[in-house]
Amino acid sequence: MTEEVSTSSTPQTAPAVSVVRPGHGETIDLGTTRMRVLEDGSRTGHRLAVAESVLAPHTQGPPQHRHARHDEGFYVLSGTLRFTVGDEEHEAPAGTFVMVPPGAPHTFANETDEPAVMLSIFTPDLYLQYFRDLRDVLADGRPMAPRDHVEAMGRYATEPADVPATAPATKPGREA
């Protein structure tokens, strides 16, 4: 048996590399929080989304919640955030990384007098659309109500932390 070697002069194309420069990327304005989407999942096969968020001073985050189907990571770039995980509170100054697995109740806030900036990582990219949904609620000109958060969360396998946790789906090849 002989192998055929391709002598075609057509170059192989490499996957497209994404470069998002300062001031570029989709912006999601949520009032006291402004997100800049660096990767929406469209170039990663929806395995990963990344956003940079600037939280104004004294900004409360979402109601404490848990995700059923995705991990969420936060890297504090500047300022200090407070992460609440269940009943535990963690001060997170610049340089702190917080990784939240499916099922872990969590929220965050900027309780300081200075803006805070964080990088958020969603895997898979499922939850990024939640922030777009909230932006659309605010664009309608009405104030954000707690039910708006809960309704939007429900569309993305997320529930308020005061709802009893359901076991997250196991990953293929792993035992529960």
C-alpha positions in Angstrom: 0.0 0.0 0.0 1.4 3.4 -0.9 0.5 6.7 0.6 -0.3 9.6 -1.6 1.3 12.9 -0.7 -0.6 16.0 -1.6 1.4 18.3 -3.9 -1.4 20.9 -4.0 -0.1 24.4 -3.7 -3.3 25.5 -1.9 -2.3 26.7 1.5 -4.0 25.3 4.6 -5.9 28.1 6.4 -5.4 28.4 10.1 -8.2 29.1 12.5 -9.0 32.9 12.7 -7.4 34.6 15.7 -9.4 37.2 17.5 -7.8 40.4 18.5 -9.9 42.9 20.5 -8.2 46.2 21.0 -8.8 48.8 23.7 -12.1 50.6 23.1 -13.4 47.8 20.8 -15.8 44.9 21.4 -19.5 44.9 22.1 -20.5 47.1 25.0 -23.3 46.1 27.4 -24.4 49.0 29.6 -26.2 47.9 32.7 -26.4 51.2 34.5 -23.7 51.2 37.1 -21.9 48.3 35.4 -20.4 48.5 31.9 -19.3 45.2 30.2 -17.1 45.0 27.2 -17.4 41.6 25.5 -14.0 40.3 24.5 -15.1 36.9 23.2 -18.8 36.0 22.8 -18.3 32.3 22.1 -18.6 32.6 18.3 -14.9 32.0 17.7 -14.6 29.2 20.4 -17.3 26.9 19.3 -19.3 28.3 22.3 -16.9 26.7 24.7 -15.8 30.0 26.3 -16.9 33.7 26.6 -14.9 36.5 28.2 -15.9 40.0 29.3 -14.4 42.9 31.1 -16.7 44.7 33.5 -16.3 48.1 35.1 -18.4 48.4 38.3 -19.0 52.0 39.6 -18.5 52.7 43.3 -21.3 51.3 45.5 -22.6 48.9 42.8 -24.5 45.8 44.0 -24.2 42.8 41.7 -26.9 40.3 40.8 -29.0 38.5 43.5 -27.0 35.5 44.9 -27.5 32.7 42.4 -26.1 29.4 41.1 -25.5 28.1 37.6 -26.5 24.5 36.7 -24.4 24.1 33.5 -21.5 26.4 33.5 -18.4 27.6 35.3 -17.8 31.3 35.9 -14.4 32.8 36.7 -13.6 36.3 37.9 -10.2 38.0 37.9 -10.1 41.4 39.6 -8.0 43.8 37.5 -8.3 46.9 39.7 -10.2 48.1 42.7 -11.7 45.7 45.3 -14.8 43.6 45.0 -16.7 41.6 47.7 -17.7 38.1 46.7 -20.4 36.4 48.7 -20.4 32.6 48.3 -23.3 31.2 50.4 -22.8 32.7 53.8 -19.1 33.5 53.3 -17.8 36.9 52.3 -14.4 37.3 50.5 -12.7 40.7 49.9 -11.1 40.5 46.5 -8.5 43.2 45.8 -6.7 43.5 42.4 -4.9 40.3 41.5 -7.6 38.0 43.1 -9.1 35.2 41.0 -12.4 33.6 42.0 -13.6 30.4 40.2 -17.2 29.4 40.7 -18.2 25.8 39.7 -21.8 24.8 38.8 -24.1 24.7 41.8 -22.1 27.2 44.0 -24.2 30.1 45.2 -22.5 33.4 44.6 -22.7 37.1 43.9 -20.4 40.1 44.0 -20.5 43.9 44.7 -18.2 46.9 44.7 -18.8 48.5 48.1 -15.9 50.9 47.8 -15.6 54.6 46.8 -13.6 53.6 43.7 -14.5 51.9 40.4 -13.5 48.2 40.2 -12.6 46.3 37.0 -12.9 42.5 36.6 -12.5 40.0 33.8 -15.3 37.4 33.7 -14.9 34.0 32.1 -17.9 31.9 31.2 -17.5 28.3 30.1 -19.5 27.5 28.1 -20.6 30.9 26.8 -24.2 30.3 27.9 -24.5 33.1 30.4 -23.3 36.0 28.3 -26.8 36.4 26.8 -28.2 37.0 30.3 -26.4 40.4 30.4 -27.8 41.3 27.0 -31.3 40.5 28.2 -30.8 42.8 31.2 -29.5 45.5 28.9 -32.7 45.2 26.9 -34.9 45.5 30.0 -33.1 48.8 30.9 -33.4 50.0 27.3 -37.2 49.8 27.6 -36.8 52.6 30.1 -38.1 50.8 33.2 -36.1 50.2 36.3 -34.6 46.8 36.9 -36.8 44.7 39.3 -35.7 41.6 41.1 -38.1 39.5 38.9 -36.2 40.7 35.8 -33.0 39.1 37.1 -34.8 35.9 38.1 -36.7 35.6 34.7 -33.5 36.2 32.8 -31.5 33.8 34.9 -34.1 31.0 34.3 -33.5 31.2 30.6 -29.8 30.3 31.1 -29.8 27.3 33.6 -29.4 29.6 36.6 -31.6 30.1 39.6 -31.6 32.3 42.7 -29.6 30.9 45.6 -32.7 30.8 47.8 -34.0 28.0 45.6 -32.8 24.5 46.7 -29.9 23.4 44.6 -30.3 20.6 42.1 -27.3 18.5 41.3 -25.3 19.8 38.4 -25.1 17.4 35.4 -21.9 15.3 35.5 -19.3 15.9 32.8 -18.8 13.1 30.3 -16.2 10.6 31.4 -16.4 11.7 35.0 -18.2 9.9 37.9 -20.7 11.9 40.0 
